[in-house]
Amino acid sequence: MKLIKTIENLVEEAEKEYNKVLERTTNQKEIDRAEKNYLDTLKVLEKFNKLNGYKRDRKSTRLNSSHT
């Protein structure tokens, strides 16, 4: 259970960082980097859940697409 909490915390941190980047910059490279980090953490969470049979809802995993 500790590992799933750690992964969930990483997803939350990556999502917060992504949203901060969207608010503070128009630099597309920085936005792309933050988005990739966020999506990568979601993939890790999904793989972990699939391997362990977890069926958890990801409450706030929608990307804010207002950066375009």
C-alpha positions as CSV (number, residue, x, y, z in Angstrom):
1,M,0.0,0.0,0.0
2,K,2.9,2.4,0.6
3,L,4.0,2.1,-3.0
4,I,0.6,3.0,-4.4
5,K,0.4,6.0,-2.1
6,T,3.9,7.1,-3.3
7,I,2.9,6.8,-6.9
8,E,-0.3,8.7,-6.3
9,N,1.6,11.5,-4.6
10,L,4.0,11.6,-7.6
11,V,1.0,11.9,-9.9
12,E,-0.5,14.8,-7.8
13,E,2.9,16.6,-7.7
14,A,3.3,16.2,-11.5
15,E,-0.2,17.5,-12.1
16,K,0.4,20.5,-9.8
17,E,3.7,21.3,-11.6
18,Y,2.0,21.0,-15.0
19,N,-0.7,23.4,-14.0
20,K,1.9,25.9,-12.5
21,V,3.8,25.8,-15.7
22,L,0.7,26.5,-17.7
23,E,-0.1,29.5,-15.6
24,R,3.4,31.0,-15.6
25,T,4.8,30.5,-19.0
26,T,4.2,30.3,-22.7
27,N,7.4,28.5,-23.4
28,Q,6.2,25.5,-25.3
29,K,9.3,23.4,-24.4
30,E,8.7,23.9,-20.7
31,I,5.0,23.1,-21.1
32,D,5.7,20.0,-23.1
33,R,8.2,18.8,-20.5
34,A,5.8,19.2,-17.7
35,E,3.0,17.6,-19.7
36,K,5.3,14.6,-20.5
37,N,6.3,14.2,-16.8
38,Y,2.6,14.3,-15.8
39,L,1.6,11.7,-18.5
40,D,4.5,9.5,-17.6
41,T,3.5,9.4,-13.9
42,L,-0.1,8.5,-15.0
43,K,1.3,5.6,-17.0
44,V,3.2,4.3,-14.1
45,L,0.1,4.5,-11.9
46,E,-2.0,2.7,-14.6
47,K,0.6,0.0,-15.0
48,F,0.9,-0.5,-11.2
49,N,-2.9,-0.7,-10.9
50,K,-3.1,-3.2,-13.7
51,L,-0.4,-5.4,-12.2
52,N,-2.1,-5.3,-8.8
53,G,-5.7,-5.4,-9.9
54,Y,-6.5,-2.0,-8.3
55,K,-9.6,-0.2,-9.6
56,R,-9.1,3.3,-8.3
57,D,-10.6,6.4,-9.8
58,R,-8.2,9.1,-10.8
59,K,-10.2,12.1,-9.7
60,S,-8.2,14.9,-11.2
61,T,-6.3,13.5,-14.1
62,R,-7.7,15.7,-16.8
63,L,-5.1,17.8,-18.6
64,N,-5.8,21.5,-18.8
65,S,-5.7,22.0,-22.5
66,S,-5.9,25.8,-22.3
67,H,-2.2,26.2,-23.1
68,T,-2.8,26.1,-26.9
